[in-house]
Amino acid sequence: MKSYILIILSLISIINGQAQQKAQKPDKAVEKYINQGLRAYDKADYREAELDFRKALANDPVNAVASYNLGLTQTELDKNLEAAHYFEKAAKQANDPLLKSKAYFNQGNVWFNKKKYEKAVEAYKNALRQNPSDEEARYNLALAQLKLKQQQKQNKNKKNQKNNKNQKNKQQNKQNKKQQNKDQKNKNQKNKKDQNKQGQNKKDQQKNKNGQNKKNQDKQNKKDQNKNGKGKQKKDQNQKNKQDKNQKNQGNKDQQKQQGGQKGQKQQEKQGQGQKRKAQLTPQQVKQILVALKNKEQKTQKKIKAKILKGSGKKRKQDKDW
């Protein structure tokens, strides 16, 4: 297809050059650069060809032949977007419908190769509008339309797949979020349960501690009570011993006093017996005498009782009867 286009291009360039020579009488310098560019193009020296066509446009910016040939050269240099620009420019600058048709046709090829089928379809339609008998443009249009439908279908499927994927991801995210909420809820319940358990354990520990403290306190109190009881008992015993000692001392004192009284009374009796009583005893004297006699009798009874108890504690010696 490319060699065919190049042949047509050469013919179009010659025809268009002749037409412009008749209409505008182009500058000889522009014609010179265009011819040099064509020769370099035929030799596949596309860099030199591009340079010559640019020089032609520098001298005549609206030269459609120079713009078309520059676009064709840039396709060989893989400068497709620049080529499409210059084909568009040539189509608008050209007065010849055949040149316009070829410019749109090559622009369509650029878009087709770039898989921009919608732009390619529009370019091929413009080519057919300028030259309805161009079967190659018609064939390329049909092919571009088929590719466009396939591309649209693929894009639709791709979009549907993307939507399905997004929907699936959305549902998955929703399920994940639901699961996360459930896990978080279970985690919170577990944490709450653990906290309650820790609180209960702490409460039980405090209770046990309080119980132990109370037990220790009761033990200490009991110990203190026993200690106090022993101390009190010892104190009471000491007091009792002291009282007994005091009573004993008082008894000894009383006994000594009684003995002294009895002795004095006895001396008085002796004195009374040695003397003649000149008068009667007073009631007070009689009472004292009776008390002294009573005490003496009690003392005598105690001595007798002590002797009896002492004798009963000893082992009696049996008299031999042989």
Secondary structure, DSSP 8 states (H G I E B T S, - for coil): -HHHHHHHHHHHHHHHHHHHHHHT---HHHHHHHHHHHHHHHTT-HHHHHHHHHHHHHH-TT-HHHHHHHHHHHHHTT-HHHHHHHHHHHHHH---HHHHHHHHHHHHHHHHHTT-HHHHHHHHHHHHHH-TT-HHHHHHHHHHHHHHHHHHHHHHHHHHHHHHHHHHHHHHHHHHHHHHHHHHHHHHHHHHHHHHHHHHHHHHHHHHHHHHHHHHHHHHHHHHHHHHHHHHHHHHHHHHHHHHHHHHHHHHHHHHHHHHHHHHHHHHHHHHHHS---S---HHHHHHHHHHHHHHHHHHHHHHHHHHHHHHHS--------
